[in-house]
Amino acid sequence: MRLILKSTILVMLLLAGCTTNLTSEGEKVRVVTDDQKQDDCKFIKLISVRVGLGPDKPGSALKKALNEAGSVGANGFYVITNVVHWADGASVTGEALNCKNI
């Protein structure tokens, strides 16, 4: 019984370690709507990320994308696709943008 408890705790700790946190650059990036993108934003880079493990795969994938957008100097991110699959994890593809009014 103790072995099962220890194994369960180890798995929980490993999964918790797989979550993605926002970097200081990622915290400055805002998700924008299509209207905002068309009016005020300039394209910087196409970003595609995938997260396979962790308790919050969709959230971690979005945070990873925002971090990458921030690392290239973007302040806006437009989500093109957001896919969640129980076996493969989650992925986000979007545009890193430089927006005037964010």
N, C-alpha and C positions, 0 to 999 in steps of 0.2 A: 504494500500500500504506500509506503514512504517513497519507493522508487517511482511510482506513478505520479505522486504529488510533486516530486523533484523534477521529473520530466515535463510535467505540465507547466510548472513555473519557468523552467528553462525555455520552453517554446514561447511562452508569453513574453518573456524578456527579449528574445530574439526578434519576435514580430514587432514589439514596441520600438526596437532599435531601427526598424526599417521605415519609420515614418519620416517624411520630409518636412523640414522647417523652412520658413522664409528667411532668406538672407537680407541684409540691410538694403541691397539693391532691389531684391524682389518685393520688399515691402512698399517700395515707391511706385510699383507698377499697378495700374488699375485695369480691370476688364472693361472693355468698351463695347457699346452696341454698334450695329451696322450704321445707324444714322450718325453717331459720333465719329466713326471711322471715315465715313464719306465726307463729312464736313471739315474736320479739323486735323486729320492725321496723315502722316507720311510713313510709308512702308520702310522698314529696316531689314527684317529677316524673317524667313519662314522657320518656325520651330516645331519640332515633333518630338515628344517624349513618351516613354512607356515606364510603368511601374508594375512589377510582378508580385511583390510581397507587401505585407503590412495590413493593418486593420482598416485603414481608410485609403484604399487604392485611388479612388477618384480625386479625393482631396490632395493626396500626395502628388498625383500626376499634375494637377493644376498648379500646385506650389512649385514643383520642379520646373514647369514651363514659365511661370512668372520669374523665378530665379534666373533662368537662362535669358529671358527677355531683358531683365534688369542688367545682366552682365554685359549686354551689347548696347546699353545706353537707352533702352526704351522706357517710356513712362506709361505706355498703353499696350494692351494685349487683346486681340480679337480672336475668339475661339471659333475655329472652322469646324472641327469635329471633336467629340468627347465620347469615347467608347469604353464601356465597362463590360468585361467578360469574366465570369466566375473562375474560369480555369487560367486564362492568360493575363489577368490583371486589368489595368486601365491604361488608356493612352489619350493624349491631348495633342491636337495639331492646331496651330494658330499663327497669327501674324504679330511679330514684335513691331510696335509702332512708336513714332514720335508725334505726340499730340499737343496742340497748342493750348487748349482750354481744359486741361485736367489738373 
